[in-house]
Amino acid sequence: MTAKRTIPFIVATIFIDAIGFGIIMPVLPQLVMEVGRIDLAHAIEVGAWIGLVMAVATFLASPVLGNLSDRFGPRRVLLLSLAGLAADYALLTIVDTLPWLFVARALSGIFGGSYAAAMAAIADVTRPQERARNFGFVGAAFGVGFVVGPAIGGFLGELSPRAPFVAAALLAAANMIYGAFIFPETLAPDKRRGFDWRRANPLGAVRAMRALPGMSGAAAVLLLWQIASLVYPMTWSFYCTAQLGWTPGMIGASLAAVGVAIALGQSFVVGPMVARFGERDAATIGIAVAVAVFVGYAFVTTTWGAFLLIVPIMFQAPVQPSLSAILSRRADAGAQGEVQGISAMAMGLGQIVAPLLLTGTMAWFTGANAPVHFPGAAFLVAALFGLFAIAMLRRLPRATRTSDADAADQMPPSVTV
């Protein structure tokens, strides 16, 4: 019964988080220009710094919220994070200077670190062999929310650049109220552990990773995959303009198509692939498909070819939930929040590094001094990181069994070791 009440709430939370993230994308440039009283060229530069600040905030907050989840339970952490997001979006409706805009987006990154508590709640109520499938539901929710969010933001942005923030605040507040009545506590008191600042920070998280066999390697795979997969949100709009000559409308249509492919993959591909191949092999296949698609986008020059390459994106859907499940197997029930905090921290680090590696590469190969005009260069960088991820994934040791229900992460759920 707990799982039946927990998983729908977590899926709704991630869906609303994705909407809240996407809903502001169409209006952020206009808001930066309005608040900073600057032109578009300078607004783009400021927007890059805002993104970096938000990523750093998530990186620092994730291990804290993950450890708080292990101390007090995911329920309190998630509800407080939703309240914080609602207040933060409300703040964004009234900010009138760039420093306050930076503060507001940093708060978005901090409270967005509740992803760790959300994933820990799913791990608390799910058998190890079912976690990849349920983590896949979370990925589907994010994919659908990422499609819905920009559409709502674009519509409301026509009314006012502040209107999307009002909608995001109301959504977060409504989900918090819903969770207060529906969402049960998932971590029993006897499985909780004390909060320790020595563990609830990036350096402490690194020490915790090293204390568990294979944890560092699994987190490194997740980091490499995060950098590779960020090639889409980091470069897509610029790539489509430079490589394919698309209009904003065509770019929006392609993003919607990508979101649909991700949602379909998370809903219909993750479960069968993990059941058939196991988490390790499912993740390997997904990354291999992604690498092939990255190489395709590096060289494609036609609209029909670019849209055709969107189809196999659904088969990379098992990667993220499988890696999350592999990580969760490497800790006991009382440390799932910390483990998912490590996961979120690795993804946050990827968000910090990716702009330099991906956007920087594209900027160089499309600049006036480039040795050759090659807008797809960033996709080759992404493919390289995908190959590194596969190599490291195949070298991971078996997970240390934390209960009789655990099976090795490289085996299908029906196989025991």
C-alpha positions in Angstrom: 0.0 0.0 0.0 2.9 2.4 0.8 4.3 1.9 -2.7 0.9 2.5 -4.3 0.7 5.9 -2.5 4.4 6.8 -2.8 5.2 6.2 -6.4 2.3 8.3 -7.9 3.3 11.2 -5.6 7.0 11.0 -6.6 6.1 10.8 -10.3 3.8 13.8 -9.9 6.6 15.7 -8.0 9.2 15.1 -10.7 6.6 15.9 -13.4 5.8 19.3 -11.7 9.6 19.9 -11.1 10.2 19.4 -14.9 7.3 21.7 -15.8 8.6 24.3 -13.4 12.1 24.0 -15.0 10.8 24.1 -18.5 8.0 26.7 -18.0 10.5 29.5 -17.5 12.8 28.6 -20.4 10.9 30.6 -23.1 10.8 33.8 -20.9 14.2 33.7 -19.2 16.0 35.7 -21.8 13.3 38.4 -21.8 13.3 38.4 -18.0 17.1 38.8 -17.9 16.9 41.7 -20.3 14.1 43.4 -18.4 15.7 43.0 -14.9 19.3 43.7 -16.0 18.2 46.4 -18.5 20.6 44.9 -21.1 20.4 43.8 -24.7 20.1 40.2 -25.9 23.8 39.6 -26.5 24.6 40.4 -22.9 21.5 38.6 -21.7 22.8 35.3 -23.2 26.1 35.7 -21.4 24.3 36.5 -18.1 22.0 33.5 -18.7 25.0 31.2 -19.0 26.3 32.4 -15.6 22.8 31.9 -14.1 22.8 28.3 -15.3 26.2 27.7 -13.8 25.1 29.2 -10.4 22.1 27.0 -10.4 24.1 23.9 -11.2 26.7 24.6 -8.4 23.8 25.1 -6.0 22.3 21.7 -6.9 25.8 20.1 -6.6 26.3 21.4 -3.1 22.7 20.9 -1.9 22.2 17.3 -3.1 24.3 15.5 -0.5 22.8 17.7 2.3 19.2 16.9 1.3 20.1 13.2 0.7 21.5 12.9 4.2 18.6 14.8 5.7 16.4 12.3 4.0 18.2 9.5 5.8 17.9 11.3 9.1 14.3 12.5 9.1 12.8 10.5 6.2 12.1 11.6 2.6 8.6 12.9 3.4 9.7 15.9 5.4 12.5 16.8 3.0 10.3 16.6 -0.1 7.5 18.6 1.4 9.9 21.3 2.6 11.6 21.4 -0.8 8.3 21.8 -2.5 7.4 24.7 -0.2 10.8 26.2 -0.9 10.3 25.9 -4.7 6.9 27.6 -4.4 8.4 30.5 -2.4 11.3 30.7 -4.9 9.0 30.9 -7.9 6.9 33.6 -6.0 10.2 35.5 -5.5 10.9 35.4 -9.2 7.6 37.2 -9.9 8.9 40.3 -8.1 12.7 40.4 -8.5 13.9 43.6 -10.1 17.7 43.4 -10.0 20.2 40.9 -11.4 21.7 40.0 -8.0 18.2 39.0 -6.7 17.7 37.0 -9.9 20.9 35.1 -9.2 19.8 34.5 -5.7 16.4 33.2 -6.8 17.9 30.8 -9.4 20.4 29.5 -6.8 17.4 28.7 -4.5 15.9 26.9 -7.4 19.0 24.8 -7.6 19.0 24.1 -3.9 15.4 23.0 -3.6 15.7 21.1 -6.9 18.2 18.9 -5.1 15.2 17.2 -3.6 15.6 14.7 -6.5 17.8 12.7 -4.1 15.0 12.4 -1.5 12.5 11.5 -4.2 14.6 8.7 -5.6 15.4 7.5 -2.0 11.6 7.3 -1.3 11.2 5.0 -4.3 14.1 2.9 -3.2 12.6 2.6 0.3 9.4 1.1 -1.0 10.6 -0.9 -3.9 12.4 -4.3 -4.1 15.9 -4.0 -5.6 14.9 -5.9 -8.8 12.0 -3.5 -9.4 13.9 -0.2 -8.9 15.0 0.4 -12.5 11.4 0.1 -13.7 10.1 2.5 -11.1 13.0 4.9 -11.6 11.9 4.7 -15.3 8.5 6.1 -14.4 10.3 9.1 -12.9 12.2 9.6 -16.1 9.0 9.4 -18.1 7.5 12.0 -15.8 10.4 14.3 -16.4 10.3 13.8 -20.2 6.6 14.6 -20.4 7.0 17.6 -18.0 9.8 18.9 -20.1 7.5 18.9 -23.2 4.6 20.4 -21.3 6.6 23.1 -19.4 8.0 25.1 -22.4 4.6 24.9 -24.1 2.8 26.4 -21.0 5.7 28.9 -20.5 5.5 30.1 -24.1 1.7 30.6 -23.9 1.8 32.4 -20.6 4.9 34.4 -21.6 2.8 36.1 -24.2 0.9 37.6 -21.3 3.8 38.6 -19.2 7.4 37.4 -18.6 6.4 36.9 -15.0 3.2 34.9 -15.6 5.0 31.5 -16.0 6.5 31.9 -12.5 3.1 32.4 -11.0 1.9 29.2 -12.6 5.1 27.3 -11.4 4.5 28.6 -7.8 0.9 27.4 -7.8 1.9 24.0 -9.2 4.6 23.5 -6.5 2.3 24.7 -3.7 -0.6 22.4 -4.9 1.8 19.4 -5.0 3.0 20.2 -1.5 -0.6 20.3 -0.2 -1.4 17.1 -2.1 1.7 15.3 -0.6 0.9 16.5 2.9 -2.3 14.4 2.8 -1.3 11.6 0.5 2.4 10.9 0.8 3.4 8.6 3.7 6.8 8.4 5.3 8.8 5.7 3.6 11.8 5.2 5.9 11.0 3.5 9.2 12.5 5.2 12.3 14.6 2.1 13.1 16.4 2.4 9.8 17.3 6.1 10.1 20.8 7.3 11.0 22.1 10.5 12.4 22.9 13.5 10.4 26.6 14.3 10.1 28.0 17.4 8.2 31.2 15.4 7.5 29.1 13.2 5.2 26.6 15.8 4.0 29.0 17.7 1.7 30.7 16.9 -1.6 33.9 15.8 0.1 32.0 13.7 2.6 30.0 12.2 -0.2 33.3 11.3 -1.9 34.5 9.5 1.2 31.2 7.7 1.4 31.6 6.5 -2.2 35.0 5.2 -1.5 33.7 3.2 1.5 31.3 1.2 -0.6 32.7 -1.3 -3.1 32.0 -0.1 -6.7 30.2 3.1 -5.6 32.9 5.4 -7.0 32.9 3.6 -10.3 29.1 3.6 -10.6 29.0 7.3 -9.8 31.8 8.0 -12.4 29.7 6.2 -15.0 26.7 8.3 -14.1 28.9 11.5 -14.4 30.3 10.5 -17.8 26.8 9.7 -19.0 25.4 13.0 -17.7 28.1 15.0 -19.5 27.3 13.1 -22.8 23.5 13.4 -22.5 23.6 17.1 -21.7 24.6 17.7 -25.4 20.9 18.0 -26.2 19.8 20.7 -23.7 23.2 22.5 -23.9 23.6 22.8 -27.6 20.4 21.8 -29.4 19.0 25.2 -30.3 22.4 26.5 -31.5 23.2 23.3 -33.4 19.8 23.2 -35.2 20.3 26.8 -36.3 23.9 26.4 -37.4 23.8 22.9 -38.9 20.2 22.7 -40.2 19.0 26.2 -40.6 15.9 25.6 -38.6 13.5 28.3 -37.4 12.4 28.6 -33.7 9.2 26.8 -34.5 11.0 23.8 -36.0 13.4 23.7 -33.0 10.4 23.7 -30.7 8.8 20.9 -32.7 12.0 18.8 -32.5 12.2 19.3 -28.7 8.7 18.1 -28.3 9.5 15.1 -30.4 12.6 14.3 -28.3 10.4 14.6 -25.1 7.9 12.2 -26.6 10.6 9.7 -27.5 12.0 9.9 -23.9 8.6 9.5 -22.3 7.8 6.5 -24.6 11.1 4.9 -23.8 10.8 5.4 -20.1 7.3 4.0 -20.1 7.6 1.1 -22.5 11.3 0.3 -23.0 12.9 0.4 -19.6 10.9 -2.4 -17.9 11.2 -5.0 -20.7 14.9 -4.2 -21.4 15.9 -4.5 -17.8 13.9 -7.7 -17.3 15.5 -9.2 -20.4 19.1 -8.1 -20.0 19.6 -6.9 -16.5 20.5 -3.4 -15.4 24.2 -3.4 -16.5 23.5 -4.7 -20.0 20.4 -2.6 -20.4 22.5 0.5 -19.6 25.3 -0.6 -21.9 22.9 -1.1 -24.8 21.3 2.3 -24.1 24.6 4.2 -24.1 25.7 2.4 -27.2 22.6 3.5 -29.0 23.1 7.0 -27.7 26.7 7.0 -29.1 25.5 6.0 -32.5 22.8 8.8 -32.5 25.5 11.3 -31.3 27.7 10.4 -34.3 24.6 10.6 -36.6 23.8 14.2 -35.4 27.5 15.2 -35.8 27.2 14.7 -39.6 23.5 14.8 -40.6 22.5 17.8 -42.8 18.8 17.2 -43.6 15.7 17.8 -41.7 14.2 14.4 -42.3 17.5 12.7 -41.2 17.6 14.7 -38.0 14.0 13.7 -37.2 14.7 10.1 -38.1 17.5 10.1 -35.5 15.0 11.1 -32.8 13.4 7.6 -33.0 16.2 5.5 -31.5 16.5 8.0 -28.6 13.8 6.0 -26.8 16.2 3.0 -26.6 18.6 5.0 -24.5 15.8 5.4 -21.9 17.1 2.5 -19.6 20.4 4.2 -19.0 19.5 6.7 -16.2 17.2 4.4 -14.2 19.5 1.4 -14.5 22.5 3.4 -13.3 20.4 4.7 -10.4 19.3 1.2 -9.5 23.0 0.0 -9.7 23.9 2.8 -7.3 21.1 2.0 -4.9 22.2 -1.7 -4.6 25.5 -0.6 -3.1 24.0 0.7 0.2 21.6 -0.6 2.8 18.1 0.8 3.5 19.3 3.5 5.9 21.6 5.1 3.4 19.4 5.4 0.3 19.1 9.1 0.7 22.9 9.5 0.8 23.3 7.3 -2.2 20.8 9.2 -4.3 22.4 12.4 -3.0 25.7 11.1 -4.5 23.8 10.4 -7.7 22.3 13.9 -7.8 25.7 15.4 -7.0 27.3 13.5 -9.9 24.7 14.9 -12.2 25.2 18.4 -10.8 28.9 18.1 -11.4 28.1 17.1 -15.0 26.0 20.2 -15.4 28.9 22.3 -14.3 31.5 20.7 -16.6 29.3 20.1 -19.7 29.0 23.8 -20.8 32.8 24.0 -21.0 33.2 20.8 -22.9 30.1 20.8 -25.1 29.0 24.4 -25.6 32.7 25.5 -25.7 33.5 23.0 -28.4 30.5 24.2 -30.5 31.5 27.8 -30.0 35.0 27.1 -31.2 34.0 25.2 -34.3 31.4 27.8 -35.3 33.6 30.8 -34.6 35.4 33.1 -37.1 38.8 31.5 -36.3 37.6 27.9 -36.5 39.9 25.7 -38.7 36.7 24.1 -40.1 33.0 25.0 -39.7 31.7 22.0 -37.8 28.6 22.7 -35.6 28.2 18.9 -34.9 31.6 18.8 -33.1 30.0 18.8 -29.7 28.1 15.6 -30.6 31.4 13.8 -31.2 32.6 15.0 -27.8 29.4 13.5 -26.3 30.0 10.2 -28.2 33.5 10.0 -26.8 32.2 10.4 -23.2 29.6 7.8 -23.9 32.3 5.3 -24.9 34.2 6.1 -21.7 31.0 5.4 -19.8 30.6 2.0 -21.4 34.2 1.1 -20.7 33.9 2.0 -17.1 30.5 0.4 -16.7 31.8 -3.0 -17.9 34.6 -2.8 -15.4 32.3 -2.3 -12.4 32.4 -5.0 -9.7 29.3 -6.8 -8.6 27.2 -5.0 -6.0 27.6 -6.0 -2.4 24.3 -7.7 -1.4 22.5 -5.7 1.2 19.6 -8.1 1.7 18.5 -11.5 0.5 16.3 -9.8 -2.1 19.3 -8.2 -3.8 20.7 -9.7 -7.0 23.9 -8.7 -8.8 23.2 -5.6 -10.9 24.4 -7.2 -14.1 21.9 -10.0 -13.9 18.3 -10.0 -14.9 15.8 -9.6 -12.0 14.8 -13.2 -12.3 18.3 -14.5 -11.8 19.9 -14.9 -8.4 23.6 -15.1 -7.6 
